[in-house]
Amino acid sequence: MRTKTLLIAAAALAVGIGSSLAQTYSQNIVGYVNTPLPPGYTMLVTPVSPNTANNAEAILPCLASGDVLLVWTGGGYAIEYFNGPSDWYDGNFNPISQPVLLPGQGFFYQNNGSLKTNTFVGTVQLTNTVALAPGYSLVGSTAPIGTSIESTNFNIPFASGDVLLSWTGGGYAIEYYNGPGDWYDGNFNPIAVPTLTVAQGFFYQNNGSGKNWSQNVTNILK
């Protein structure tokens, strides 16, 4: 997924953007992330907070009538159809409230039109905690970073036997964790350590007891 990010620290107002990029540990970073959405399904997470109760229409200004969100409930998907501003329907076409997408909550966006770009705008959340229940959780990084899945900025609490399922556009890449730097694909062939891109959601299969994923990003350029 090709993603363009622009992060502007509050310090830029006084010392310029060049200096602000070195101050990425600031707790007051605002900016935007441009994410292309091809026709069909894309698995996303919100990389910045719009500060409007995380309403779907604030997070996804590219929404067009006929587009659909699929939000994981733990055992299936809540289907949420967008018909127009504040006009939403469930899978049985009953009216529902505008969806709320929580920080760290992954979801599918079904683009029923041609290729378009969503511009996420808001404040970067450098710290966040997401529960990883036993079984599958659809999650993602709340900070706009793209790097190795084992990066300390992700700080994912892997245990041997846990699995990632990353959407490829037509199916899932299955990536088994056996230990640091030790990964296997769905056929148990060794693979490189997976990477995540900015705004990418993914399924985490927790094969143990419930645990928390806590991020505390110290350098968003890392």
TIFI-106900 format. One record per residue: residue in three letters; x, y, z of N, C-alpha, C, O in turn. Coordinates in steps of 0.02 Angstrom, whole numbers, plus 50000, padded with zeros to 5 digits. Layout:
ALAXYZXYZXYZXYZ;...
END
This chain:
MET500434994150000500005000050000500455006250000500825007350047;ARG500415010149950500805016249947500465021549990499875023049980;THR500835024250037500545028950085500995034950092501605034250100;LYS500715040850089501085046950099500895049750166500305050550181;THR501405051350207501255054050273501585060850280502125062150252;LEU501265065150318501545071650334501385072950407500805073150426;LEU501895073750448501815074850519502125081550538502705082850523;ILE501735085750569501965092450587501925093350662501385093550690;ALA502495093750696502505094650768502345101850785502455106350745;ALA502085102850845501925109550867502545113950868502505120050858;ALA503125110850879503745114650881503885118050814504265122950812;ALA503595115650760503735118550695503525125850692503805129750653;LEU503035127750731502815134650731503375139350751503395145150730;ALA503825136850793504345141150818505015140050783505385144750772;VAL505175133650766505845132250743505865129450673506415127950648;GLY505305128550641505305126150572505215118650568505335114950616;ILE504995116350509504835109350500505455105050506505415099550535;GLY506025107250481506625103250485506785101150556506965095350568;SER506725105850603506845104150672506285099950701506405095650743;SER505685101250679505115097750709505145090250695504925086350736;LEU505415088350637505455081250622505915077550670505845071450679;ALA506375081050700506805077950750506465077750818506735074650865;GLN505895080850825505545081150889504935076650889504415078250917;THR504995070950856504415066750847504185063250910503685059650909;TYR504555064150965504315061451029503815066151062503535064451114;SER503705071951033503215076751060502535073551066502345069451024;GLN502155075451117501485072851127500965076951090500365075951099;ASN501195081751048500725086351016500865086650942501045091850915;ILE500775080950909500915080450837500265079950800499835075850817;VAL500175084050749499585083650707499815082950634500375084750617;GLY499375080450593499565079650524499055075550486498475074950507;TYR499275072750428498805068950388499155063050356499775062950350;VAL498765058150336499015052250302498575050950241497975050150248;ASN498865050850182498505049250121498565041850106499125039250098;THR498005038350102498005031150091497575029450031496975030750032;PRO497865026449979497465024449920497025018549937497225013949972;LEU496415018649910495925013249921495715010649852495315013949818;PRO495965004849832495755002049768495044999449772494774998749827;PRO494734998049716494074994849718494104988249757494604984649753;GLY493584986749794493584980649834493774982149906493624987449933;TYR494094977249937494214977550009494934979750026495414977649993;THR494994984050076495634985950105495564985450180495074987850209;MET496064982450213496064981850286496444987850314497034988750299;LEU496114991750356496394998050380496384998450456496064994550490;VAL496765003450481496695005850549496785013350546497125015850501;THR496475016950591496535024250590497215026350617497365025050675;PRO497645029650576498325031250598498375037850637498895039250667;VAL497855041950636497825048150675497115048850701496645046150673;SER497035052550756496375053350786496065059950763496395065150769;PRO495455059850737495145066050713494865070450769494645076050756;ASN494895067950831494655071850889493915073550884493705078750909;THR493525069250852492795070350848492445063950868492005061550832;ALA492645061250925492345055050951492465049150904492125044050908;ASN492965049850859493145044450814492565041950770492515036050755;ASN492135046550750491595044850705491855042950636492335045950612;ALA491535037950605491785035350541491825040750487492285040650446;GLU491345045350486491335050350432491895055450441492115058450391;ALA492125056550502492695060950513493345057350495493815060450470;ILE493375050950509493975047050495494045045750421494605045550394;LEU493475044750386493475042650316493095047650273492535046250251;PRO493385053450260493045058450219492925056250147492535059350111;CYS493255050850125493165048450057492535044250048492375042249992;LEU492165042950102491575038750097491105041050042490975047050034;ALA490875036250002490385037549950489805032749958489885027249984;SER489215034949937488625030749943488745023949912488965023349855;GLY488595018649951488705011849928489315008649958489395002549953;ASP489765012649988490345009750021490135006450086489615008150115;VAL490545001650108490354997550165490954996850212491524996250190;LEU490824996850277491324995150328491144988350356490564986850369;LEU491654984150367491574977850401491994978050464492604978450462;VAL491664977950521491994978650586491954972050622491414969250632;TRP492534969450643492574962950675492274963250745492414967850784;THR491844958350761491514958150826491804952850873491584952250930;GLY492284949050849492574943650888492384936850861492754931950871;GLY491814936450826491614930150796491324931050727491094926250696;GLY491334937050701491064938650635491114946150624491464949650660;TYR490754948550573490794955650554490124959150564489594956350549;ALA490164965250591489604969850586489664973450520490174976550506;ILE489134972950478489134975950412488784982750416488214983150439;GLU489134987950394488884994850402488914998450335489455000250311;TYR488324999450305488275002550239488205010150246487825012650288;PHE488585013650205488545020950203488115023050144488255021250087;ASN487585026850158487135029150105487195036650093486985039150041;GLY487475040250142487545047450138487685050050208487675046250255;PRO487825056450215487995059150281487485057350334486895058750328;SER487735054150388487325051950445486785047050426486285046250462;ASP486865043550369486355038950344486685032150335486995030750283;TRP486615027850386486955021350388486455015750398485925016650427;TYR486645009750373486205003950378486614997750395487194997150376;ASP486304993050431486644986850446486564981750390486304983350337;GLY486784975550402486764970450350486064968450329485974965450276;ASN485564970150371484864968850353484514975150329483904975250322;PHE484904980350316484664986850291484194990250341483724993650322;ASN484344989050405484004992950458484424999150473485034998550475;PRO484125004950484484515010950501484915009950565484665007050613;ILE485525012350565485955012050624486285018750634486285023050590;SER486585019750693486965025750706487625025650668487865020250648;GLN487905031450657488555031850625489065027650665489095028450726;PRO489445023350632489935019250668490475023450702490635029050681;VAL490755020650755491325023350790491905018450782491815012550794;LEU492485020950762493075016850752493585018750804493885024150801;LEU493695014350852494125015950909494865015650890495045012050843;PRO495295019250926496015018950912496265011750918496115008250966;GLY496645009650868496915002950867496444997650840496644991850834;GLN495834999550823495334994850798495394994350722495284999250686;GLY495564988450696495594987450625494904986250596494434984450631;PHE494844987250530494204986250497494324985550422494844987550396;PHE493844982650388493854982350315493454988250287492914989850311;TYR493734991350236493384996350197493244993350128493704991450092;GLN492604992850110492414990450044492254996349999491734999650007;ASN492704997749953492625003149906492235000549845492494996549807;ASN491625002949838491205000549783491245004949721490815004649677;GLY491765009249719491865013449660492555012249632492835006849639;SER492835017249600493495016849571494025018749623493855020849678;LEU494655018149604495205019849649495125026849676494975031549639;LYS495225027749742495195034349773495675034449831495965029349849;THR495755040349859496215041249915495835043949975495445048649969;ASN495955040950033495685043750095496235047750129496805045550135;THR496065053650153496525057850191496325057750264495835060950283;PHE496695053950304496605053950376496915060450404497485061950388;VAL496545064050444496795070250473496675070250548496125068450570;GLY497185072150587497075072450659497715072450698498245074150672;THR497675070450760498225070350807498515063350812498155058450816;VAL499175062850812499515056450819499465054050891499605057850938;GLN499265047850900499255044750966499875040550974499935035250943;LEU500335042851015500965039351025500905033751076501315029151077;THR500385033951117500275028751167499565026051160499095029851148;ASN499495019651166498835016551163498885009351185499405006151179;THR498335006751211498304999751232497694996451201497144999151205;VAL497804990651169497274986851136497274979851166497794976751173;ALA496684977451183496624970651210496664965551153496364966451101;LEU497054960251165497114954751118496814948551152497164945051190;ALA496184947351139495844941751169496094935151139496384935351084;PRO495994929451172496154923151139495764922551073495184924451070;GLY496084919951022495774919650957495974925550914496544927950918;TYR495514927950874495674933050824495474940050848494924941050875;SER495914944850837495774951950847495994955650785496534954450758;LEU495574960250761495734964450703495974971150730495584975050757;VAL496624972550722496944978050757497434981650710497494979950652;GLY497784986650737498294990250700498624995450744498384996850799;SER499154998350719499525003450757499145010050756498885012150704;THR499115013350814498795019950816499265025450793499035030950777;ALA499915024050792500395028950767500545027550694500575021750675;PRO500655032750653500765031750581501475029650566501875033550541;ILE501635023350581502305020750568502255014450526501765010650531;GLY502745013450483502795007550442503495004750446503975008150426;THR503564998650471504234995850482504154988450499503614985550492;SER504684985350522504674978350542504164977250598504104981350643;ILE503794971750593503294970150643503604969250712503254969850762;GLU504254967750715504584966850779504884973250807505214973250858;SER504754978850773505014985250796504774986650867504204985050885;THR505214989750907505014991650975504474997050974504124997851024;ASN504405000750918503875005650914503185002350908502685005150929;PHE503164996350879502534992550880502434989250948501894989450976;ASN502974986250973502954983151040502404977851046502064977451097;ILE502314973950994501794968750996502034962951040502584960551031;PRO501614960751086501834955551135501774948551106501364944551128;PHE502194947051056502174940551024502344934951072502754935751117;ALA502024929251062502204923051095502244917651042501874917950993;SER502684912751051502754907451002502084904150988501734902151035;GLY501914903550925501274900550906500764905650884500254903850854;ASP500874912050899500414917250876500494918250800501014916750771;VAL499954920750769499934921150696499674928050675499224930850707;LEU499954930750621499694936650588499344934650524499584930250488;LEU498784937850509498454937050445498404944050414498044948350438;SER498784945050361498804951450326498434950850260498534946050222;TRP497994955750246497594955550185498024957450125498384962450127;THR497974953550072498384954750012497984957849955498264959549903;GLY497334958749965496904961349913496434956149886495904957749859;GLY496624949749894496204944349871496204938449918495894933249904;GLY496544939049974496604933750023497074935850078497244941750084;TYR497284931050119497714932550176498404929550168498474923850145;ALA498914933350188499584930650198499604928350271499484932250317;ILE499754921950281499774919050348500504918950371500934916250337;GLU500634921850429501324922750453501364920550526501114923750571;TYR501704914850536501764911850602502384914350637502924914850608;TYR502304916050702502864918250743503114912350785502724909350822;ASN503754910850779504054905550819504534908150871504694904750920;GLY504764914250861505244917450906505544923450871505414924350811;PRO505944927550905506224933550873506594931950808507054927950807;GLY506364935050754506674934050689506524927350657506824925650606;ASP506074923450686505944916550664505214916050643504774915050686;TRP505084916750578504404917050551504304911950496504774909950462;TYR503674909750487503504904650437502844906550403502414909750432;ASP502784904550339502174905850303501664900350315501764895950357;GLY501104900550278500574895750288500754888650272500414883950292;ASN501314887750234501564881050218502164879250262502504874350249;PHE502284883250313502824882350361503514882750328503984879450348;ASN503554887050277504204888750248504464894950284504074899450299;PRO505114895250298505394901150331505294907450288505354907150226;ILE505124912950320505034919350285505384924850323505574923950382;ALA505484930550290505774936350324505274939050375504674937750372;VAL505534942750422505104946050471504614950550435504824954750395;PRO503964949750446503464953950410503544961350427503824963150478;THR503304965450382503274972650393502554974950389502134971850357;LEU502414980550422501764983850418501854990650386502364993950396;THR501354992750347501354999450319500895003950360500495001550401;VAL500965010350350500555015250386499825014150370499625013250312;ALA499415014150423498685013350418498465006250400497895005150381;GLN498915001350406498744994450389498454990850450498774990450503;GLY497844988250442497564983850493497774976650479497974975050423;PHE497714972350530497884965350521497534961250575497344963850628;PHE497444954850561497194950250611497774947550652498284945550625;TYR497684947650718498164944550764497814938550795497304939250828;GLN498084932550783497814926550813498224924950876498794922850872;ASN497914926150933498224924950997498084917851018497504916151034;ASN498594913651019498494906651035498614905151109498694899351128;GLY498624910351150498684909451221498104912751257497554913351229;SER498224914951318497704918451356497684925851336498114928151299;GLY497174929451359497114936451342497714940551365498004939051417;LYS497884945551327498444949951344498324956751313497874957551271;ASN498714961651333498654968451306499244970151261499814968151274;TRP499104973851208499614976751165499654984151182499194987851168;SER500214986151212500314993151232500864996251190501434993951190;GLN500685001651154501185005451116501385011651154500975014951186;ASN502035013251150502295019451177502855021751130503445020451143;VAL502655024951076503125026551022503595032051043503375037351066;THR504245030951034504745035951051505025039450990505315044850997;ASN504945036450931505225039450871504815036950811504915031350789;ILE504365041050785503935038750732504295038150665504015035550617;LEU504925040450661505305039650600505695033150600506025031550551;LYS505655029350656506065023350663505725017350630505995011850631;
END
